[in-house]
């Protein structure tokens, strides 16, 4: 009886181990920081960003000067001239906001440059992760760089279709 119990326990442990999912953890930020081409791309991106910020700062200085001049001269201006100067100020502020949006906004120049310079490097890292996952037969690879993120998951483990089917959706 004891031997049967020990044998059954061993069999259950073996079944649990063979059925266990294999996973690995990586730190993509650490990996990227070790790549010279990433450092170079980041440096270029920083240069573009600094250049564009200087352009915006110059325009902001001009707008600020226009505001000060308007405040100082406002009392002496006729209503027509006041309106004209206010319109000029409004247009200059709008130009400045539009430039900021163009350079740093969603899908702006900085976003496009990042896509152009950094995305190919990130894709290389992602492909290397997928290759490792297939070679080592990992079910999951988690990225710990910015919170825990699943960077690779074996598609056979995705049970979304089963959930949809259980919910009665076809």
C-alpha positions, 0 to 999 in steps of 0.5 A: 500500500505504501509503495502504491501511494509513493508511486501514485505521488511520483506519477502525479508530480511527474504529470504536473511537471510535464504539464507545467508552463515554461516561462522566462523574464527579460528586461527589454530596457536593459537589453536596448541600453546594451545595444550601441545602435540604440544608444546612437539612435537615442542620441540622434532623437535627443538632438532632433528634440533639442533642436525643435525645442529651441525653435519653439523657445525662440517663437515663445520669446517672440510671442512674449515680447509681442505681449509685453509690447502690446501691454505697454502700448495698449492704452495709447492704441485706438480700438481698431489698432488694439483689435489688429494687435490682438488678432496678431497675438492670437495668430502668433500663439496659434502658430506656436501651438501648431508648431508644438503639436507638429513637433511633439504632438501625437504622431508629430515629428518626434513620434515619426523620428522615433518610429524611423530610428528606434522601431527597427531596433525594437523589432530586432529585439522582439524577433530575438525574443521570439527565436529564443522562445521557440528554441527553448520552448517557452510558453511565455516571456515576460518583460519586466522593464516597465511593469510586467508585460507579456512580450511573447505567448505561445498561441496555443495557450490563447483561450479567447475563442473558448471564452467567446464560445462559452459566452454564446457568441459565434 
